[in-house]
């Protein structure tokens, strides 16, 4: 009998088996597909690889501003091959890391036999503790025509070897916006259809509205408060909106969210409680069944790779009888659009009582001006000398947000931050100025 079986070799599951092996535990990892989970194989890494290609194309289109002239061409197949190479190399790295540590990996689909036993390809495996980390997959809504050829998910999008001429994206969340931003620079004509009043609706409303302006300036069409009622295939794909409009598309990307991978686990055999939104767990990621746990996308809370990883860290501390200090109320979120968006903490609407809200533009920053990347601003929400929320739209937002992560976790006072010296000229000075204005 193993000490721990982990079902799912994604961001969260890998942390558990690596930490367990380091502590001398007998661990087993079961993976249905390939190591790395959604993040490495179908999400974060391949899209950020494409994002780099798109970023270069964005810069090339503005060559004259930097005194450079000349022609260039873009071969999407080479971008595709580079993306595949990056995935392969990182997958091999993970495989070698597990092999080096002599961690046993079984490839196949796992299902529960009872609360201590799982079945994979006719073979049973037993453990004292079992961790479910099976991740998620794209949600496909019940829209008429959703099954038609050319109507694809984000998984399918990453398999394309040609850039679609006309791409309609159903869903303006971070996945839809990132795909729109990338494939716009690859040459697609992009139109987003979002049912809610704003794109990236989980972010600060002012940030969302500003991003919408920037995306439209880049040629991306955006329809908010709009609903798709059906899709038909004629000479092209036709997307019918509730207000009567019809959009033409070469491909239709369905990007309305994700659903947890529960279907094949046979959770009922172990008596594990769940809903269609995910497996039910308490604050220590324990299910209702003793010694069975669940982390990451499969619990249906925050579907981000770094959330899953830190679930793994937190849970392993719990399994070892230690109290983790990880604060899951402070989870940074990033959107790799042009410009980037990043956020942590509360928005003004979430805060009871008085608070101070300040903004400082990148346009006033020397480094941003030198880079010719002046779109956007930093927004800081503060109360009683503490930062409660930071929201950024602008260059390198996904990097800048992490100083706010540390400040907010450590509860460093705004009045103390005035004593810290920031190098000049740097983008980080935008953060420093915003903090000082929030005092």
N, C-alpha and C positions, 0 to 999 in steps of 0.2 A: 504493500500500500504506500502510495506517494504521500509526502507531506502536503504538497499543494499541486493541484492541476489548474492550469489557466487555459481557458477556451478563448482563443483569439490572440494573434500575434501582432496587434497594432500598438499604438503609442502607450496605452495603459498596461496591456498584458505583458509587453516586453519588460517594463520596469519591474513588475512583480517577480518574473522568473529570474531576472538578472540579480535583483537584490536578494532573493531567496537562496540562489546558488552561492552568493557571496557569504551568506550566513550559515552555509553548510547544510541547507535543507535539500531534501530529495524532491526536485520539481520536474514537472512535465508540461510542455507547451503543446497545445493542439491548434493547428492553423488550417483553415479550409482552403485558402488560396495561396497567397505569398506573404512573407514577413513584411511588416511595415504598415499593414492595414490600409484604410482609405487614404490616410494622409500621404503616405509614400506612393502607393500604387495608383490612386484615382483622384487625388485631391490636392493637398497643399503643395507638394513638391513638383508634380508635373505642371500645375498651373503657374507656379512661381518661376519655373524654367521658361515657360512661354512668356511670362510677364517680362523677363529680361530681354527676350527677343523684341517684344513690343516696345519696351523702353528705348532700345537702340533705334528702332524705326522712328519713334517719336523724335529723338534727337536729330536723326538724319534729315527729317523733314524741315528742320529749322537750321540747317547748315549755314545758310547765308548770314544769319544773325551773328555767327561766330567767325565770319570772314572766310568760310570754307565753301568752295563750289565744286560741283561734280555730280555725276549721275550714279545711282545705285539700283540694284535689283534685289528682290526678296524671293527666295525659294523656300516655300513652306515645308517641303519634304525634308529639307535639311534641319529645320527647326524641330520637326517631328522626330527625326533620328537623334538629334541632340537630347531631346526630352527622354526618349527611350533609353539612351545611354546613361543619363543621370539616374534614372530609376534603377536600371540594372546594376550600376556600380554601388549604389546605396543598399540595394537588396543583398548583393554579395557581401557587403561589409557586415550587415546584420547576421547573415548566415555564418560567416567566419567568426564573428564575435561569440555566437552561441556555441559553435563547434569548439572554439578555443577553450571555453569554460565548461565544456562537456555537458551542456544542457540538452536533454533529450527533447526532440521535436517530432511530433507525429502529424502528418499532413492528411487531412480528411475532414468530413463533416461530423461534428459531435452531437450526440443527443443523450439526454439523461435516461438512465435505467432506474436509479433510485437516488437518494440524497448523497450517496458516497460513490456512485458509479456512473461512468459515461461510456457510451458505445461509439466506436469509430471503425467503419468498414468491417463490422462483424467481430471486432476485438474489444473487450471491456477493459477499462482502466479504473482503478479505485484510488481514492485520496481522502485524507482527513479533512482537508479544506478544498473547496472548489471556487474559483473566481471566473465569472462570466464577463468577457470583454469582447463580444462579437461585433461591436460597431453598428453601423447603419448603412442604408442604401437610399438612393433617390426615391422620393415620394412621387408617385404617379397619380394625379387626381382623376376622378371619374368624368372626364370631358369627352364628349362624342368625337370620335376620330383620333383619339390619343394613341391608338395602336397602329396608325398608318405609317408606312415606310417614309422615313425622313423626319419623323417626330422622335426626338432623341433626348436622353438624359445627359447630365454632366459626365457620367462614365463614358457614354458613347461619343461625346464631344471630343474627348481626349484620344479617341481611336481614329478620328478623321485624318485622312492623308491629303485632303484638298480643302482650301478655304471656301466655305459657302458664300455665294454671291450675296444673297439676301437672307439674313438671320433674324427671325423673330424669337425673342426670349420671353417666355411666360414666367414671371416672377422677378421682382427687383430687389431681392435680398443680396447678401454679399456674394454668393456664388454667381448669380445672374449678372450682377454689376461687374464682377471681375472678368467673367467671360466676355461681356460686352466691351469692356475697356481693352482687352487683349485683341479680340478678333476685329475690332474697329481698326486698329493699327495694322492688322494683317490684311485688311482690304475688304472686309465684309460691310455691307450696309446693314446697320443694326437698328432694331426697334424693340424696345422693352415694353411689356404690358404688365402693370402691377395693380392688383386689386385694392391695395391700401392707398391712402392719400399721399404717402411719401415712399420713395425707395429707401433701402436699408433702414426700415422702420424701427428697428431696435436701437438705433443710434440717436444721439441728440438731434432734435428736429431741425435746428438751425444748420447743423453740419449737413444733414440730409438734403436740405433745400439748396445749400451752396454747391454741394456735389452735383446735384441735378443740373444746375446752371453750367458748371464746367463740362459735364458730359455732353450737354446739348451744343456747347461751343465746339466740341470735337466732332460733331456731326451725328451723334447718337440721338435717335428719336425716343422720347419717353412718354408713355401714356399711364398716368396714375388714376386711381379710382376707376379703373377699367377692368372688365371681366371678360374672359374668353368663354364663349358658350359652345363652340364646336369648331372642328377642323375638317376640311375637305381636301381631297386630292383631285386636281384637274390637270391643267398644263403645269401648274405649280401647286404648292400647298397654299391653301387659303384659310386664314385664321379669322373667324367671325367674332366680333365683339358685341357685347350686350347693347351698346348704343347704336348698332347698325353698321358700323364701319367694317370693312374687310381688308385685311393685310395680306400681301403676297409674300411668300417665303420659299427659299430653296431648302432650308432646314428650319425646324422649329425646336428650340431648346426648352424643355420643361424643367424649370428650376424653382419649384415652389416649396422646397424643404426636404427633409430626410425622415426616414422611419427606421426604428431599431430592428436589427436582425434577430428575430425571435422564432420565426416560423418552424425551423427544423430542430429546435432544441428539446422539444417534448418536455417543457417545464412542468407540466402537470404530473409527470411521473415522479418528480421530486417534491411536489406540493408547493412549488414556488409561485407566489402571487405576482401578477403583472396586469397591465392594461395594454391597449393598442399603442399607447404613448411610450411604454417601456416597463422594465422590471422595477418593482417597488422596493426601495431601500431606505434605511434610516441614515442618520448623519455619519455613521461609520461605514456606510456602504454594505451593511448587512441586509440580506433578504429576510423574509419571515421564517426561513428554514435555517436552523443553526448550522454554522460553518459553511454556508453558501453565500457568496458575495457577488456584487455586480458593479462595474465601473464603466465610465466613458459614455459613448453615444447610446449604448443599449439601455441606459436608465432614462433616456429621453429628456434630460435637463438642459445642459449646455453642450451642444454638439461641436466642440472644438478639440483639436488634437492635444493642445497643451492642457486643457481641462482634464482629459483622459490621463495624460502622463502624471499630473499632480494628484489625481484620484489614486493612481497606483502608488505614489510615494506615501500618501496619507494612509491608505489601507495597509500597506506593509508595516508602517509604524504601529498601527492598531493591532495587527497580527502578532507583532513582536512585544506587545504590551507597553508600547510607548505612546505618549500623547503628541500628536503632530501639531505644529503651530501654523499650518497652512490655512489661510483665510479665503474661503471660496466666495466671499462677498466681493472680493477684489480680483476680478478676472479681466485682464486686458483683451480687447477685441480689435482686430485690424481688417481693413478692406484694401486690397492691393489694386486700387484704381489709379487713375491719373488725374489729380494728385491722390496720394494715399490718404486713408482715414484711419484713425486709431482712437480708442476710448477706454477709460476706466472709471469706475465709480458712478456717482449719481448725476442725473441731470437736474436742472432747477425744479422741474415739475415734481420730482420725486421727494423733495426735501420739505419737511414741515418747518414752519417758522421762517425767520429772516435769514437770508444768505446773500453773499456778495458774488456777483457774476462779472468777470472781466474778460475782455478779448484783446489779443495783440496780433497784428497782421505780420505775415512773413514779408510783405512788401516793404516794411520798415527795417528789415534785417539786412546787414551788409553782405553776409555770405549768400543769402538767398538771391539778392540782387546780382551778385557776381556769377552765380550759377544760372541766372535767368529762370529761376523757379520761385516766383513771388506769389503765386496763387495760394490763398488760404489763410488760416489763422489758428491760434491756440486759444482755447476757451477754458478758463479756470473757475470752478465753483467752490467757494470757501465759506466757512462759518466758524466763529470763535477761534481764529488763528490757525485753523486746520483746513487742509484741502479735502474736499468731499468728492470732487469729480474733475477730470481733465479730459477734454475732447479736442482732437487735433485734425485738421484737414490741411495738408501741405506736404512739401518735400520731406521724405524720410520719416513720416509720421510713425510708421511701425517701429522705428528704432527709438525715436524721441520719447515715446510713451513710457519706456521702461524706467526712466528716472522718476516719473510720477508713481510707478508701481512701488518703487522702493520708499519714496517719501511718504506715500499713503499707508503702506504696511508698517512703517516705523513710526508713523504719526509725528513726523518732524514738523515743528511749527513754522508757519510762514515767516514769522519774525526771526527765526534762526537762519532761514535760507538766505536772508539778506547778507549774512556773514560769509557765504560761500563764493569763491571766485570762479567765474566761468571764463574760459579762454575766448579770445577774440581774434579773428572773426569766425564764429561758428553758428550753425543753426540752433544750437542749444541755448543761445542767448535769448531767443524768442521765449523759451520756457522761463528763464530767469526774470525777464522783464514782466511777463504775465504774473508770476508769483508776487513780485514787488507791488504790482498794481492791485493785487487782491488783498493786500494788508489793510 
